[in-house]
Structures are given as C-alpha cells and as structure tokens.
C-alpha cells in the first residue's frame, strides 16, 4: 500500500496465507512461502493469481529471499532444507540439507522468527556475498556465487569455502610413519596420499563422503587403514594400499565428527558436536557396516561441542576437549570420566580448546609421568597439565607472535619430547624447547615462555595441522593449511617443498629442497604488516584484536612484554639496492646449482 493512502492497496488472497515474503522493487516481484509447502512468485500489480508456483518442500516454508544479483530465490523449510530457485526458468537449481547439531532424527526443530540473513551486493570489496541461516542457537554461513552459472547459477559447491586458487581447502591431515606417506583431507570430500620422500601423489579417493566436508582423520593400529569422519556424522574405514572402502560405521547423530582416535586393540573412539564418545570395533570385522557402541559413560559430561580427542596408552587414559574450555580425562578401563581440567571460572576466560596433545615419552617414564604430560591450546595459550599430581596446572604461555590469534594444532617429537611445535591462525609455526618445561610445579599465574628455537610463516593462511616427522634419523615438520596446500620443512626451517609440486624432491638430498619459499613468505608478511600499519595510521582504524584484550590480561599480565621479545633475534632489515632484480636473478642461478645453502634475496647483493 501507499503510505499516503492516496492509492488503493494491492491485496493478494490465497489459501492458508503466507508465513514469509520478500519483495524486490526493481524486479516488481514478490515471493511468498507458507504452511502449504509451496513457494509462490507474484507480480506487483496482479493479485488474482501467482506468476508461478514452485512445489518441492516437504514441510512449512519458513523464509524466502530474493538474490537479485544472479537471479535466484532462496527458500528454507522447517526440516532445515534450503532450496535455490532460478527466477527466469522457475527451476530448482540446488537442494541443501543443513546439518545443524541440534537436529534429531524424526523430530522437526524449532526455529526463530527470522531464519534468514542475506548479505548481497553492494558490499565492501573484500566481502563475499553470503547467506546466514539460523536454527535455535546455531548459525550456518553459506558463501554465494557472484556470477551466473548456466541457467541462473547456484550456491558455491562447498559451504564455508575459503578463497584460494589451488583447489578445495584442506580440512585435516596426518602422517603415516609405517608407509611414509602424508594423507590430506579436503573440503570437497577428497583424500590424497603423498610420498613423503619425493612429494609425489600415490593414491587419491574422490567423493569419500559424497558432498560432505571431511572434518577429521585417524589411522588404525596397524597404520594400514585410514578412518575418515565428515561434517554430517558419517565415518568410513579405507584400505590405504588400494583405496577400497572397507567399513561404513553407524552414525549416532548427523552432527559433525571433530575427532577420531584408535586404541591399541583397534577400538575406535569418535567425538564431535553430539558431545559424547562413541566406540566402534574395527578389529577384523568383515561386515561393511559396523554398529556403534555407546558404552562410554559420556552422556551429559561435556556441556558443549567436543573439539579434540587424544589418547595416552602409557597412562591408559583418553582426553577430550570442548568449546567451553573444559578438558576431561577418561579412564580406558572404566570408560568414565576421572578428572576435569579447566582454566578460569568466568565465561570470558573460558576460551575454546582447539587442540590437545599428550607428551608420550614423558608419560612412559616413571620420573616424569606425574609432571606436565598434557598440553592444551586455548585461544593461543598453551597450557601444561598433570593428570596424576595433586596440582594439575604446570604453567602456560602465549604462543603466537600477534595478539588475538589461536593455535589450531600441536605436535612434538614423541620419542624424546624435547620440542613442541605449534601452528597458529596466521599461518606461522613455532618450535619451542620444552626439555625442561613443566617438570616443576609453577604458580597459576605463571606465563613464562620456553626458549623459542625457530619461528617462521609457513603458509599464507591458518595452519590446521603441524606434525613432527622422523625420516632417516632426521626431523622434519609437516604443515597443512586452509589455503589448500601441505608443505614439508626441516627442523631448521628450510623448505623441502609442497606436496604435489611439479618438481619432486629427494628427502635425503638437501640440494633438491625448495629453499627460498621461507624468505618469500617472510617478505610477504613484512609487506602485509607495513601496509596494515600504514592503513591504521591514515584511517585511524581501531585494533581488531582489542576484543580479546581483557581475557588475555586475565590469563597473564605479562603477555605483551613476553611477545615483544619474540623476534629480538631477527636482524634489522637492510635497505633495498637498485640492483635488486639482477641480484635475485644471479642468486637464484647460484641457488639452483647448490652453491648457496640459504639466500635472503632482499638482504644480499
């Protein structure tokens, strides 16, 4: 209707009415949805009958949205089904069933009044159009295509897709020491096996879980089988020699599997958003489908989603960590909780635990097993815990170079536990000397950093996996990032190469390593930092990391002073010379011939 009431209003009448609508003035189009499970398109001036009626939903349509940029309509029904329609052809382009953790089989969930939030152009240049869908207290973010595809386009192939050009982003990775292979899992449900000695691809599995994103991986006791978990709660077992799917494990819920660990007797433990521990027996089972065992007394123990799981056979315990900052220690014998660890009691101090790691060598030695044998990562803070001593806290420190970052992955040389490797959300990794760390009880407020042996930026985006490899009596570091690449490094920080690169390497011959990548990434990081500083000075933009300042001060008042000394060992940057291009060309030639061991092209002339 016209707000001045000078014109007669347009009134549309149809059976069962509408529960939602969206209107676009430039298209002169209105879209409605309701309890009759149909989506209707109406002209602005014709009220007698709809332009088109789109059937397909099985429950009440809760919300609709017009995405004019590519000529699409989104409709969302009570059973968490999202449909994408083409405005011109009235065809259904895509059907997505969103796997919210609160969904229960056979039960229709309750939704709020506004399930949709459509952010479409015009948007800031760095912001991609996306759709936010709500169900209870959960949100799903779906990236949208910015251009038409075929007859009208649709959503991008994967939800939460990251911006990189190499391919689908990495969601998990691990190292198989028996076969000397690196396994990477991707968002498009593909699995790749790489030879660590050369970087060549040995095997790949496509559509391992259909269109679902791989969320976790583990090896069985023999290291001959791979277990993969997906975002929809499905778990499968694969033969690593031929890629054959051996078992499909019965899913308990359709919520995301965030962690898998296989005990010594090939009993698999799975954790995830269902907040429980589920056990499967995969020891010699010939059946394709394996039933779930819910004998673990885990119901109601965790009050939030479980994000990580780790086992320690020497102590016969399993540790699980959740989003609310709690770490629970479980007994393998009783299959029940025996200890709860949590730092801070206030809600703002309860940071999510992204990763946990048992120091297996310490746990196996009688004189050290009562000391700090468990490391957890909470918002960038690395905490050492004892699970047998009366005093469980053995100190903590902040690992990333920049404030407000998170450490997503931890690893150590498990044969000695002399170093600890951490990978953060900036793509940087740090190697710490922990040979004498967490062996004495420290006050709760202690946050003294251990000696930093090495630190470099391995990737341009967050590291989701860092792992210490021992190959031919030498230590290497595996890194995997959401930028879609996985790399191999020496313990000194020399870059061996990226898995899948055109030129392979020989891990026993340092002359075949791709050495200059570390320096290039360091220069890119320097340039980004300078640009960021210049932008802050000109535009007076507030520091985005200030939102975490309060909680970090509660953890340790010395955090800022500790971080100030992280890069003291770096030498001041030397000026660029006018012959930089010639210098880089000559240096690259020498480097390829093996005459220089390491070259910083920006500092040498």
C-alpha positions in Angstrom: 0.0 0.0 0.0 1.0 3.6 -0.5 1.8 5.2 2.9 -0.1 8.4 1.8 -3.2 6.4 1.3 -3.9 8.2 -2.0 -4.0 4.9 -3.9 -5.9 1.7 -3.3 -3.7 -1.1 -1.7 -2.9 -4.3 -3.6 -4.2 -7.3 -1.6 -3.2 -10.9 -2.5 -5.6 -13.6 -1.3 -4.8 -17.4 -1.3 -5.5 -20.4 0.8 -3.5 -20.9 4.1 -1.9 -17.5 3.7 1.8 -16.7 3.9 4.3 -17.1 6.7 7.1 -15.2 5.0 7.6 -13.0 2.0 10.3 -10.9 0.2 9.8 -8.0 -2.2 12.0 -6.6 -4.8 11.0 -3.2 -6.2 13.4 -3.3 -9.3 12.1 -6.7 -10.4 8.5 -5.8 -9.4 8.4 -9.2 -7.8 7.1 -10.6 -4.5 7.8 -14.1 -3.3 5.8 -15.9 -0.6 6.0 -19.1 1.4 3.7 -20.8 3.9 2.3 -23.9 5.5 1.2 -25.4 2.2 4.9 -26.1 1.4 4.8 -24.0 -1.8 6.8 -21.0 -2.9 4.8 -18.5 -5.0 6.0 -15.7 -7.3 3.7 -12.7 -7.6 3.7 -9.7 -9.9 3.5 -6.3 -8.2 0.3 -5.4 -10.0 -1.5 -8.7 -10.5 -3.2 -10.0 -7.3 -5.5 -12.6 -8.8 -3.0 -15.4 -9.4 0.7 -16.0 -8.9 3.2 -15.8 -11.8 4.5 -19.3 -10.8 4.0 -21.8 -8.0 7.1 -23.8 -7.0 6.4 -27.1 -5.2 9.1 -29.3 -3.7 9.4 -28.6 0.1 8.1 -31.3 2.4 7.4 -29.0 5.4 6.3 -25.4 6.1 8.3 -22.8 4.3 9.8 -20.5 7.0 11.6 -17.9 5.0 12.3 -16.7 1.4 14.8 -14.3 0.0 15.4 -12.8 -3.5 19.0 -12.8 -4.6 18.7 -10.3 -7.5 22.4 -10.3 -8.2 22.3 -13.7 -10.0 18.5 -14.0 -10.4 17.9 -16.6 -7.7 15.3 -17.2 -4.9 16.2 -18.9 -1.7 13.6 -20.8 0.3 14.0 -22.5 3.7 11.7 -25.0 5.3 11.1 -26.3 8.8 13.0 -29.5 8.2 16.3 -27.5 7.6 16.1 -27.8 3.8 17.3 -25.0 1.7 16.3 -24.7 -1.9 17.7 -22.5 -4.6 15.4 -21.5 -7.5 16.0 -19.7 -10.8 13.7 -16.7 -11.2 13.5 -16.9 -15.0 13.1 -20.6 -15.5 11.4 -21.4 -12.2 13.6 -24.5 -11.9 15.1 -25.8 -8.6 18.9 -25.5 -9.0 20.1 -27.0 -5.8 18.8 -28.6 -2.6 20.9 -28.4 0.6 20.0 -30.1 3.8 21.8 -28.2 6.5 23.3 -30.4 9.2 22.7 -28.4 12.4 23.9 -30.1 15.6 20.5 -29.6 17.3 18.7 -31.7 14.7 17.4 -35.0 15.9 16.3 -37.9 13.6 12.5 -38.0 13.3 12.0 -34.6 15.0 11.4 -31.3 13.4 13.3 -28.5 15.2 12.0 -25.2 16.3 13.3 -22.1 14.5 13.3 -18.4 15.4 11.3 -15.7 13.7 14.0 -14.8 11.2 15.9 -17.8 9.9 17.5 -15.8 7.0 20.0 -13.1 6.7 21.0 -12.4 3.1 24.1 -10.2 2.6 24.2 -9.4 -1.1 25.9 -6.7 -3.3 26.6 -3.9 -3.0 29.1 -5.0 -0.3 32.7 -3.9 0.6 35.3 -5.2 -1.9 36.8 -7.7 0.4 33.4 -9.2 1.5 31.9 -12.1 -0.4 28.0 -12.3 -0.6 26.7 -15.0 1.8 23.6 -16.3 3.4 23.3 -16.8 7.2 20.7 -19.4 8.2 19.7 -19.8 11.9 18.3 -22.8 13.8 17.9 -22.4 17.5 21.3 -21.1 18.7 23.3 -22.3 15.7 24.2 -20.4 12.6 25.2 -21.7 9.2 27.1 -19.4 6.8 26.9 -20.3 3.1 29.1 -18.4 0.6 27.2 -17.3 -2.6 28.3 -17.3 -6.2 28.7 -13.8 -7.5 28.1 -14.7 -11.2 25.5 -16.6 -13.1 26.3 -20.2 -13.9 24.4 -21.8 -16.8 20.7 -21.3 -16.3 20.8 -19.0 -13.3 23.7 -20.1 -11.1 23.6 -21.6 -7.6 25.5 -21.7 -4.3 29.2 -22.5 -4.4 29.9 -26.2 -4.3 31.0 -26.2 -0.6 29.8 -24.3 2.4 32.4 -22.3 4.2 34.6 -22.3 1.1 37.8 -20.3 1.5 39.4 -18.0 -1.0 42.3 -19.7 -2.7 43.2 -20.8 -6.2 44.9 -24.1 -5.7 41.7 -26.1 -5.0 39.4 -27.1 -2.2 40.8 -26.1 1.1 42.4 -28.6 3.5 40.4 -29.6 6.5 42.6 -32.3 8.0 46.0 -34.0 7.5 48.2 -36.6 9.2 51.4 -38.6 8.7 51.7 -42.4 8.3 55.1 -43.4 9.6 54.8 -47.0 8.5 54.1 -46.3 4.9 56.0 -42.9 5.0 53.0 -41.2 3.5 51.2 -37.9 4.2 47.4 -38.0 4.0 45.4 -34.8 3.3 41.6 -34.5 3.6 39.8 -31.7 1.6 36.5 -29.8 1.8 35.3 -31.5 -1.4 35.4 -34.9 0.3 38.6 -36.0 -1.4 41.6 -37.8 0.2 45.1 -37.6 -1.2 48.1 -39.8 -0.2 51.6 -38.3 -0.8 55.0 -39.9 -0.7 57.0 -38.0 1.9 60.3 -39.0 0.3 59.5 -37.3 -3.0 56.3 -35.3 -2.7 54.6 -37.4 -5.4 50.9 -38.4 -5.2 50.5 -42.1 -4.6 46.7 -42.5 -4.3 43.6 -40.4 -4.2 40.0 -41.0 -3.2 37.2 -38.8 -4.6 33.8 -38.3 -3.0 34.8 -40.2 0.1 31.7 -38.9 1.9 29.6 -37.7 -1.0 29.5 -33.9 -1.0 30.2 -33.6 2.8 33.3 -31.8 4.1 35.9 -34.1 5.7 36.4 -33.0 9.3 38.8 -35.5 10.9 41.1 -38.4 10.1 43.0 -41.1 12.0 44.9 -44.3 11.4 44.2 -47.8 12.8 46.7 -49.6 15.0 48.5 -51.2 12.0 48.7 -48.0 10.1 47.3 -49.9 7.1 43.8 -48.4 7.3 42.5 -44.8 7.3 39.5 -43.7 9.2 37.7 -40.5 8.0 34.9 -38.5 9.6 32.7 -36.0 7.9 30.6 -33.0 8.8 27.3 -35.0 8.6 28.4 -37.5 11.2 29.4 -40.4 8.9 32.6 -42.4 9.5 34.3 -44.7 7.0 37.4 -47.0 7.0 39.6 -47.2 3.9 42.4 -49.5 2.8 45.5 -47.3 2.3 47.0 -49.7 -0.3 44.2 -49.6 -2.8 41.7 -47.0 -1.6 38.9 -49.6 -1.1 36.2 -48.7 1.4 36.2 -51.4 4.0 33.7 -50.3 6.6 30.9 -47.8 7.0 30.4 -47.0 10.7 26.9 -46.5 12.0 26.4 -42.8 12.7 24.8 -41.9 16.1 23.7 -38.5 15.0 24.1 -36.3 11.9 26.3 -33.8 13.8 30.0 -33.2 12.8 32.7 -35.6 13.8 35.6 -33.4 15.1 38.0 -36.1 16.4 39.0 -39.7 15.9 41.5 -41.9 17.8 42.2 -45.6 17.5 43.1 -47.6 20.7 45.7 -50.3 20.6 43.1 -53.1 20.2 41.5 -51.3 17.2 38.7 -49.9 19.1 37.9 -46.6 17.5 36.7 -43.6 19.5 34.8 -40.8 17.8 33.8 -37.4 19.2 32.0 -34.4 17.9 29.2 -32.0 18.2 27.0 -34.6 19.8 29.1 -34.0 23.0 29.5 -37.8 23.5 32.1 -40.5 22.9 31.1 -43.3 20.5 33.1 -46.5 20.2 33.4 -48.9 17.2 35.2 -52.2 17.0 37.0 -52.4 13.6 39.3 -55.3 14.5 38.9 -57.9 11.8 35.3 -57.0 11.2 34.3 -58.4 7.8 30.9 -56.6 7.7 30.7 -53.5 5.6 28.5 -51.8 8.3 29.8 -51.6 11.8 27.4 -50.9 14.7 28.0 -48.1 17.2 28.8 -48.9 20.8 27.6 -46.2 23.3 29.0 -48.0 26.4 31.2 -45.0 27.3 29.7 -43.0 30.2 29.9 -39.7 28.3 26.3 -38.6 28.2 25.9 -35.2 29.9 29.6 -34.9 30.9 30.5 -32.3 28.3 28.2 -29.3 28.2 29.4 -28.1 24.8 30.7 -29.4 21.5 33.8 -31.6 21.7 36.6 -30.2 19.5 39.5 -32.6 20.1 40.4 -36.0 21.4 43.8 -37.6 22.3 44.9 -40.8 23.9 47.8 -41.9 26.1 48.3 -45.7 26.2 51.0 -45.5 28.9 48.6 -44.0 31.4 45.5 -45.8 30.0 43.6 -42.5 29.6 41.8 -40.5 26.9 41.5 -36.7 26.9 38.6 -34.8 25.3 38.4 -31.0 25.0 35.3 -28.9 24.3 34.3 -25.5 23.1 33.6 -24.2 26.6 37.2 -24.6 27.6 36.9 -27.9 29.6 39.3 -30.8 29.3 38.0 -34.2 30.6 40.3 -37.1 31.3 38.7 -40.6 30.8 39.8 -44.0 32.1 40.1 -46.6 29.4 39.3 -49.3 31.9 36.1 -47.9 33.4 35.2 -45.8 30.3 34.1 -43.0 32.6 35.4 -39.5 33.5 38.1 -39.3 36.1 39.3 -35.7 36.0 38.0 -32.3 34.8 40.5 -29.6 33.9 39.5 -26.0 33.2 41.4 -22.7 33.4 39.4 -19.7 34.6 35.9 -19.7 36.0 34.5 -16.7 34.3 32.7 -17.1 30.9 35.0 -14.6 29.1 38.1 -16.6 30.3 36.7 -19.9 29.1 38.3 -19.9 25.6 37.6 -22.9 23.3 40.2 -25.7 23.5 41.3 -26.1 19.8 43.9 -28.8 20.3 45.3 -31.2 22.9 48.5 -33.3 22.9 49.9 -36.0 25.2 53.7 -36.0 25.6 54.0 -39.8 25.2 57.7 -40.0 26.2 57.1 -38.3 29.5 54.1 -40.4 30.2 56.1 -43.5 29.7 58.8 -42.6 32.2 58.1 -43.1 35.9 60.0 -40.0 37.0 58.2 -37.7 34.6 54.7 -39.1 34.3 53.5 -37.1 37.3 54.7 -33.9 35.7 53.2 -31.9 32.8 52.3 -34.6 30.3 49.3 -32.9 28.6 49.3 -29.7 26.5 46.2 -27.9 25.6 45.7 -24.9 23.3 43.1 -22.3 24.3 42.9 -19.2 22.1 46.7 -19.2 21.6 47.6 -20.0 25.2 49.5 -23.3 25.6 48.7 -24.9 29.0 50.6 -27.8 30.6 48.7 -30.2 32.8 49.5 -33.1 35.1 46.7 -35.7 35.4 48.2 -37.7 38.3 49.7 -35.0 40.6 47.6 -33.1 43.2 48.5 -29.9 41.5 47.3 -30.2 37.9 48.4 -26.9 36.4 52.0 -26.7 35.4 52.1 -23.3 33.8 51.0 -21.7 30.5 52.3 -19.2 27.9 51.0 -17.3 24.8 52.5 -18.8 21.6 51.5 -16.7 18.5 53.5 -13.6 17.6 50.4 -11.5 17.2 47.7 -11.0 19.9 44.2 -12.3 19.5 45.3 -15.4 17.4 44.7 -19.1 18.0 46.8 -22.2 17.9 44.9 -24.9 16.0 47.5 -27.7 16.1 50.2 -29.0 18.4 52.8 -31.8 18.0 56.1 -33.0 19.5 58.9 -35.4 18.9 57.3 -38.2 20.8 60.4 -40.3 21.1 62.1 -37.6 23.3 59.6 -34.8 23.9 62.3 -32.1 23.7 60.5 -29.8 21.3 56.9 -28.6 20.9 55.6 -27.4 17.6 52.6 -25.0 17.4 50.8 -23.7 14.3 48.5 -20.6 14.5 45.8 -18.9 12.5 48.3 -16.5 10.8 50.0 -19.4 9.0 53.1 -19.3 11.3 54.6 -22.1 13.3 56.8 -22.0 16.3 59.3 -24.7 17.6 59.8 -24.5 21.4 62.4 -26.1 23.6 60.4 -27.9 26.3 63.1 -30.3 27.5 62.9 -28.6 31.0 59.4 -27.1 30.8 56.5 -28.3 33.0 58.7 -30.5 35.2 58.3 -28.3 38.3 55.1 -27.0 39.8 54.5 -23.4 38.8 52.1 -20.8 40.2 48.8 -20.4 38.5 49.6 -17.0 37.0 53.0 -18.1 35.6 53.3 -17.5 31.8 57.0 -17.7 31.1 57.7 -18.7 27.5 60.1 -21.6 26.9 63.1 -21.0 24.6 61.9 -20.4 21.0 64.2 -22.4 18.7 62.6 -21.5 15.4 59.7 -19.5 14.1 58.6 -18.8 10.5 55.5 -18.3 8.4 54.9 -21.5 6.6 51.6 -20.6 4.8 49.6 -17.5 4.0 46.5 -18.8 5.9 45.8 -20.7 9.1 47.6 -24.0 9.9 45.2 -26.8 10.6 47.9 -29.4 11.1 51.6 -29.4 12.2 53.3 -32.7 12.8 56.9 -33.8 13.6 58.2 -36.5 11.2 61.3 -38.6 11.8 62.6 -39.8 8.4 66.0 -41.4 8.0 67.0 -40.3 11.5 66.2 -36.7 10.7 63.4 -34.5 12.0 61.0 -32.8 9.6 57.8 -30.7 10.1 54.6 -31.3 8.1 52.4 -28.3 7.7 48.9 -28.2 6.2 46.8 -25.0 5.8 43.3 -24.0 4.8 44.9 -22.3 1.7 44.8 -25.7 0.1 48.5 -26.7 0.4 50.6 -29.0 2.5 54.3 -28.5 2.9 57.4 -30.2 4.4 60.1 -28.4 6.3 63.4 -29.3 8.0 63.6 -28.6 11.8 65.8 -25.6 11.0 63.1 -24.0 8.8 64.4 -24.9 5.4 61.5 -25.6 3.0 61.7 -29.1 1.4 58.7 -28.4 -0.8 54.9 -28.5 -1.3 53.2 -31.8 -1.8 52.1 -32.1 -5.4 54.5 -29.6 -6.9 55.8 -30.2 -10.4 59.4 -30.8 -9.4 59.8 -33.6 -6.9 62.4 -33.7 -4.2 64.7 -36.3 -2.7 64.4 -36.1 1.1 67.9 -37.5 1.5 69.4 -34.8 -0.8 69.2 -31.3 0.6 70.2 -29.9 -2.8 66.7 -30.8 -4.1 64.9 -28.7 -1.4 62.9 -25.6 -2.4 64.8 -23.3 0.0 63.7 -19.8 -0.9 60.0 -20.1 0.0 60.6 -19.3 3.6 62.2 -16.0 2.7 59.5 -15.1 0.2 56.8 -15.7 2.8 58.7 -13.7 5.3 58.9 -10.7 2.9 55.2 -11.0 2.1 54.5 -11.0 5.8 56.7 -7.9 6.3 54.9 -6.1 3.4 51.5 -7.0 4.8 52.4 -5.7 8.3 53.8 -2.5 6.8 50.6 -2.0 4.8 48.5 -2.7 7.8 50.4 -0.2 9.9 50.1 2.5 7.2 46.4 1.9 6.9 46.0 2.2 10.7 47.8 5.5 10.7 45.9 7.0 7.9 42.4 5.8 8.7 42.7 5.5 12.5 41.1 2.1 12.4 40.9 0.5 15.9 42.8 -2.7 16.5 40.6 -5.6 15.8 42.4 -7.7 18.3 41.3 -5.4 21.2 38.3 -7.6 21.8 40.5 -10.2 23.3 42.5 -7.8 25.4 40.5 -8.3 28.6 40.6 -12.1 28.6 44.3 -12.1 27.8 45.1 -9.8 30.6 43.3 -12.1 32.9 45.4 -15.0 31.7 48.7 -13.2 32.2 49.6 -9.5 32.7 53.0 -10.1 31.2 51.7 -11.3 27.8 52.6 -8.1 26.0 56.1 -7.9 27.4 56.6 -11.5 26.5 55.5 -11.1 22.9 57.7 -8.0 22.5 60.8 -10.2 22.8 59.7 -13.0 20.4 61.5 -11.5 17.4 64.5 -10.0 19.1 66.8 -12.5 17.4 65.9 -11.1 13.9 68.3 -8.7 12.4 67.2 -5.3 11.3 66.0 -5.1 7.7 68.7 -3.9 5.4 68.0 -1.3 2.6 67.0 -2.5 -0.9 69.6 -1.9 -3.5 68.9 -0.6 -7.0 70.3 -3.8 -8.5 67.7 -5.9 -6.7 66.4 -7.6 -9.9 69.9 -8.6 -11.1 70.8 -9.7 -7.6 67.7 -12.0 -7.4 68.4 -13.5 -10.8 72.1 -14.3 -10.1 71.2 -15.6 -6.6 68.6 -17.9 -8.0 71.0 -19.3 -10.5 73.6 -20.0 -7.8 71.0 -21.5 -5.5 69.8 -23.9 -8.2 73.3 -25.1 -8.7 73.6 -25.7 -4.9 76.4 -23.1 -4.4 74.5 -21.2 -1.7 72.8 -23.0 1.1 70.3 -20.3 2.0 69.7 -17.0 0.4 67.7 -14.0 1.5 67.3 -12.2 -1.8 66.3 -8.9 -0.1 69.4 -8.6 2.0 72.3 -9.9 -0.1 73.8 -8.2 -3.1 
